[in-house]
Each structure stands twice: as C-alpha cells, then as structure tokens.
Amino acid sequence: MICHLSARKCRWQGNSSSRPVSHLLMAGTLAVLLLVSHTLIAQQITSEKKTRVGDAPANAVPLATDLSSKLTKKDVAHAMEKVADWQLARAQEGFDQDWTFAALYAGFMAVPEAANGKKYQDAMLAMGKKFQWQPGPRLAHADDHAVGQTYLELYSSYKDPAMITPTRDRMDAAMKLADDPERPLWWWCDALFMAPPVLAKLSKETGDRKYLDFMDHEWWITSKLLYSPQNHLYFRDSSYLDKHQANGASIYWSRGNGWVFAGLARVLAVMPADYPSRPKYVAQFKEMAQELASIQGNDGLWRPGLLDAGAYPLPENSGSAFYAYGFAWGINSGILDRKQYLPVVRRAWKGLLSHIYEDGRLGCIQPIGGSPDTFTPTSSYVFGTGAYLLAGSEIYRLAH
C-alpha cells in the first residue's frame, strides 16, 4: 500500500487476499497519521499566533538611547512612533479580532498626526475591511466586543454604515440576554475596558441611550462584586476575594486594574455631562487615581501585585501604561488636579521609556494570564503596546 497524505488517497500493491487486513491496517495508520498531522498543524498555528501577540526572547538588542522623557510634543511623538513602527511591522500580518489586538488597535487610533498617526489609522481601516467590521465570534463575551471600539472610531470619521452595523447588531443581541445572578455578564474586571466603551460610543454615534443605559446597569453589577470600597481597587474576579499576597495584602492585579482605570476614562470621554450616574463614575475614577498614585513605584511604574511590590522584581508595563493614560486623560479632562497628578504622569512616562529597546520593543509586559506573575525584561505583548500608545496620546496633549 502506498499512501499520499497530501491528497488523502491510497493505492494498493500486493495480492487480493491481503486486502481486507491491509485495508484495516491502512485505515488505522492513516487515521493516526492524519490526527498527528492535524495536531501538529494546530499547535503550529497556536504557536505562531502567540508569537504574533508577543514573546520574550532570551536575548534582545540594547535599550534605546534616542529617547527623552521631557514632556515636549517632539519628544513624546518620537517615543510613540518608535514603538508603533516596531509593533505594526511585527504584528500586522497576524491581526485578528480578539481582545489582545483590540487594545493595540485602540492605541494605534490614538496616535497623533505629528507621530505619523495617519499611517496607523490607515492600517486600522484596512484591518476593519479585512474582517468586514465583524466583532469576535462569541455573542456575549466582552473579549470579542473590544474591537468595536476601533470600528466605531473609524465610523465617526467615515460614516459608512458597514462600519457600525455588525457591532450594533451584536450589542442588540447581547442586550436581550437575561442577567445571571450567579455570574455577571462582565465577571472579570478586565471586561470593563472591553465592552463598556463600545456601548458608550455606540450610544453616542447612534443617539440611542439604550446602549449607555445597558452599560450603566452592567457596570455597577460588576463593580458591586469586584470593587473594594476600602482599597479603591478591583479584584480580578470573584475567585480572588479571599486570596492574599505573601505579605498578607489582598491580591489586586496591576493589569486588571489598569484596564478598569482606562475603561473608566474611555467611558467618561463619551458619556454626556448630564448623564444621571456620571458622578458615580467620576467618583470611582478619582478614588482609584488617589490609591494608584499612593502606590506608584520609585521608578514611576507599578508591580504586578499592586499591594505587595516587594514580591515582584520587575514593573508591569501594560498596567503601568494604562495608569499613565488614565492619569493624563484625567488631567486633560479637568477631572484630576494637574498640580497633584502631573508629577505622577512624568514619573510614569520616564519609567515606561526606560524599558524601550533600540528597535522599538517595549518590554516588561506580563504575558496573557489572569493574575500577578513573573516575567522577563524582554517580555512584550501587543496589548501593552496599545496601552503605551494610549498613554502617549494623552501625554502628547499635556506636552508643550
């Protein structure tokens, strides 16, 4: 018997009496070979996707020496473009619709014109067309809604109904699902960056307040479960309510709280000034800002476990970048006091720049996970780059 796996065909060699046994052997062997082949291909695809999302090489080029932490528009624009160029060249071929890239897309959309912003926004336009403006596959999962932030931003410029219709249809369907008292729709804190800004922006673009009202309803369900009124931070999910760091403090994950802080900023940015519950969002944003400023590291950054900095040797830059974004946005919007919080932004930006390599890689980004963990200095992932670009966009507005 000779088998050609590529064509999935076999032809016989040998006498006819051997065919029944040979047939069984051939079928079994072929099934095993095909299973192994498919498994290897799936593993290769998964590995390639993870590499496109990020990696942590053992060896890296030296750290950048051409960056300045001065808050001038020229210096901030250069620091943004350096990282954005590296990330776009590395990741564009692997763009997809999941949450990891959605955060990067939000960052690309925020890059100012002075930092070659049109280049990245054109790439986002091409991305949207590639995916026909569709969100991810899961109906109610916030991870698959996050890409809608970029679709809606592009819609606000082009007003092409094709850009908004799939996101609107998805949210209309998700809003019909009944609340599950055992499991909130947004049961993990990161979700507050993923879906709420989409709903808030959808409300603004359509003029239909039902999207904002739904967001408001679900936000406070999640907040009641996960937000600590004492520590003014969010638990990652309900499984962490009774978990503690080695020093006895509660576990508050840097990245998770970074996504919440940025989510608050992005919701408030489009929420009408007279929306009834807006003061509650402002109050929570201010509470988090005060707490986060009080635990900022000497290097300007935040550790993976926010209340046990000594347990982690490296800062975590996806959370740190989202904090820098939130603080800078808060100052620019007039919600946070400039005199009090501008030093926080300056230290954070200086700290972030110290982890950029000469090729544009931003390091010290914790890989995909759901809790504080360790990693290496070269660890870089697309969602952290997105957070960094969002931070740069608001710091650019602050700069002179």
N, C-alpha and C positions, 0 to 999 in steps of 0.2 A: 504494500500500500504506500502511495506517495501522497502526502497532504500538502496543499498550498494554502497556508493560513490566511494570506492576504486576500485571496479570492474565496476563502471558505469552501474549497472544492477538494475532493479526493478522487483518485482513480485507483483501480485495483491492479495488482500484479500477483500471480500465483494461481493455483488450480481452484476450481469452483467449489470443491469440498471444504476448503478452508474458509470460505466467505462468511458463513454465519458467525464463527468465533472471531474472525478478523473484524467483522463488522462491529461486534460489541467492543472489542479492544480499541478499534479506531474511534468509535463514538465517545468512549470514556476518555481516551487520551486527548481527543480534540476538545472535549468539554473542559478538561483540566487546563490545557494549553490556552484556550480562549479566556478562561477565568483568570489565569495568571496574567495573561496579556492585558486584559481589561483593568485588572487591579493595578498593574504597574503603570498603565497609562493614566488612571485616575490619580494615583499617587504623584505622578509627574506633573499633572495639571494642578493639583493642590499645592505642590511644592513651588511651581512656577508662580502661582497666584500669590502665595505667601511672600515670595521674593519680590514681586511687584509692589505689594503692600509695604514691605520693609524688610530689613535684615540687620545683622550685627556682625560685620566682618571682623576677623581676628586682627587684621592689620588695616590701617587706614592711612590716608595721606596726612600730612601735618595740619594742625589747626590754622585757620585763616589769619593772615596778618594785615589784610587790607580793609579791615572794618573799624569803624569808630562808633563808640556808644554815645557820642554827642547827639543831642536831640535837634539836629538840623534836618531840614527836608532832604537835602542832598545825601547826607549820611544814612538816614533811615531808608530812603529809596534804594540806595545801593545795597544795603544789607538785605532788603526784601528781594530785590531782583536776583541777587546771587543765589539765594536758596531756591527761589521759584524756578529759575532756569534749570538748576540741577534736578529738581523734583519732576518738572514737566518732561524733560528728556528721558528720565528714568522710568516714569510711570505711565506716560500717555498711551502706550501700546496696550497696557493692561487695564485701562479704565473699565470700571463696572458700576453697578447701581447700588452697591451696599454702603453701609454707614462709614466704613473706613475712608472710602474715596469721597463720600458726600461731604465730610469735614474738609477734605482738601479742596474740593470744588468751591465751597464757601469762601475759603481763603483766597483762591485764585480770583474769584469775583470781586474781592475787596481790594485787590492791588491797585493803587492809584495810577493814573496815566503817566505820571513822572517816573514810575518804576516799570514802564512798559506794560501797563495794565491791559491795554487792548490785545496784546499778544495772548495773554492768558484767558481773557474773556472770549476771544475768538476760538480758543481751544475748547472752552466750555460750550460754546454754540455748536461746535462740531460734535462734542460728546452728546449733547441733547438730541441732535438729529440722528446720531448713530443708534440711540436707544429709543427713538421715536417718542421721546418725552414720557416714557413709562417709568413709574416707580419700581421698586423691587417686587418680588413675587408674592410676599405674604400680606394678606389683607389687612391685618390689624397690628402688625409688628412695626414699632417705631423705627427700627433699624432700616426698614425698607421704605420709609416715608421721607427720610432725611434728604435724599437727593432732590426732593421737591423744592427745597429752599433755592437751589440754583435755577431750576426750571422757572420758578416764579419771578426771580430777579431778572432773568432774561425776558420773560413775558412783559415785565413792567417797561422794558425798553422797546420791544418789537411789537407788542400787542397782537401776536399771532395766536389765535385760539388753540392751535395744535399744541402750543407750549404749556397750556394750563389745563386743558380738558382732562387728560388722564389723571393728573393729581387731584383735580376736583372730583372726578368720578370715584377715585379711591377713597377720599375722605368722606364723601357722601355715603359710601357703603360701610365704612368703618364706624361712622356715627350711628348707624342703625343697630349695631350690636349692643346687647344689654350689658350693663355693668355686672361684673362677677364680684360679689362681696368677699370671696376668698382670695381673689387675685386681681389687683387693679390693672387697668389697661397698660399703664406705664409703671410696671412693678419694680423697675430698676432705675436708679437716679439718672443715669446717662441719657435715658429716653427723653428727659426734659430738654435736651438740646436737639434731639432728632425730630420729634413731631410738633411740639408746640409752636416753634417759629414758622413752620409750614402753615399751620392753621391760622395763625395770626396774620401772616402775609396773604393767605388766601382770602381772609375776610377783608383785608384792605383792598386787594385787587378786584374783588367781585362786588364789594359794597354790601355783602351779606353777613350780618353779625352772628349768624348761627354758628359759623366756624369758630369765632372768638369765644362765644358762649360755651361751646363744647370743650374747647381748650381750657377755659377757666374752670369748668366743672371738674375735668380730669386732673388738672394741675394740683388742685387743693386736696383731692383724694390721695394723690401720691405724696404730697407734702405732709399731710396728716400722719401718714405711715412712716415716712423716712426722715423728715426734718427734725433735728433736735432743737427745741426752744432754748435749751441750756447752752449748748456748744455752738449753735448757729451754723451747723454743717449738716450735710446729708449722709446718712448711711447708704452704702451701695445698693442694698436690698434688705428685705426683712430678715434674711439669714444672718445679718451682721449686728442685729440689735443688741445681742448679748455677748458679742465677741470683743476681745480686748488685745491690745498690743502687749509686748513684753513688759513695758513699764506700767501696765495696768490701765492705760487710757483706752477709750473706745476706738475702734478702727474706723477712721474716716479716710477713704481713698482719695488721693490727690487728683487723679484724672477724673474720677466720677464727679467730684465737687467742681472741678474745672468746667466740665460740660454743663453742669447746672448753672454756674455763675455766668457762663457765656450764653446759655439758653435764656436766662433772665434778661440779659442785655438785648438779645435779638428779639425777644417778645416785646419788651418795653419800647424798643425803637420804632415799632409799627403800631403799637396799641394806642388808640385815641386818648388824648389827655383827660377826657371826661368819662372814660370807661369806669363803671362803678367800683370795680375791685382793683383798679390800678394802684391805689395807695398800698394795698397789701403786698403787691409785687415789689414796689419801691422799698417798703419796709424790710422785706426779706433780703433784697439786694444790699441794702445798707448794713443789715446785720451781718451778712456773710462777708462784706467788704471789711468791716471792722475786725472780725475774727481772723480773716485771712491775712490782713496787714500785720496783726499782732504775732503771727507765727511765721512770717517771712524769714528765710534763712539769711545768714550773713552774706552769702553770695548772691542774694536777691531772688533766690528760687525756693521752691517748696519740695519736700521729700515725699516719696510715695505714700507713706503713712503720715498723715498731717500732724498727729499729736504725739508722735514718737520719732522725731527727726534723727535721734542718735542711733536708731536701729537700721538706718539705710545710708550707705556710704555715698551715694550719688543723688543729685536732684532729679526730679522727673519733669521733663520739659513739655510734655503735652498738657499736663495740668498747669504748669507754671505759665505757659504761653496763653492759655485761656484766662488765667487770672490777670495777666498783663493786659489782655484785650478788655476784660470786664472793667478793670480799674480805669484804663484810658477812656473807654466809652463812657463810663460814669462821670468822669471829669468833663469830657466834651459835651455831654448832655445836660450838665448842670446839676446832676443828682448827687455827685460826690464833690466834696470840697477840694479845690485844686491845691491849696497850700498843704493840706493834710496828706493827700494821696499822690501828688506828683512825685515826691521822693520814692514812693513805693514803685511807681512805674519806671523811674530812672534806674533803680537798682535791678528791677526785673529784666529790663531790656539789656542792660550791661551783662547780666548773668547769662541770658539767652545767647548773646553774641559770642560769649566765651566758649560755647560748645559748637560753633560752626567750623567745619573743616575747609581747607582751601579750595576744594572742588564744589562746595556749596552744601554738603551734607550737614543736617542738623542732628546732633547726637543726643544721647541721654533721654531717649523716648522709650517708655516702657512698652514692650510688645503687647499684642492683643491679650486680654485677660479680664479678670473681674475683681481683683483685689490687689493690694500693695505687694510688690515683689522686687527682686533684684534684677539687674541687667548690666550691660557693659557700656562704656562711654560711647562706643560707635553705634549703638542701637538707634535706628532711625526708621520711622513709620509715617505713612502719608498723612494720617490724621493729626500727628504732631506738627507736621509742616503746615497743614491747614490752620491750626491754632496759631502758629507763629505768624503766618501771613495776616490773619485777622488782627493779631496784636499790632503788627507793623502798620496796618491800615489806620488804626486809631491813634497810634503814636505819631504817625506822619501828620495827622490833623493837629496834634499838640505841638509839633515841632515848629521851629522858626526858620 
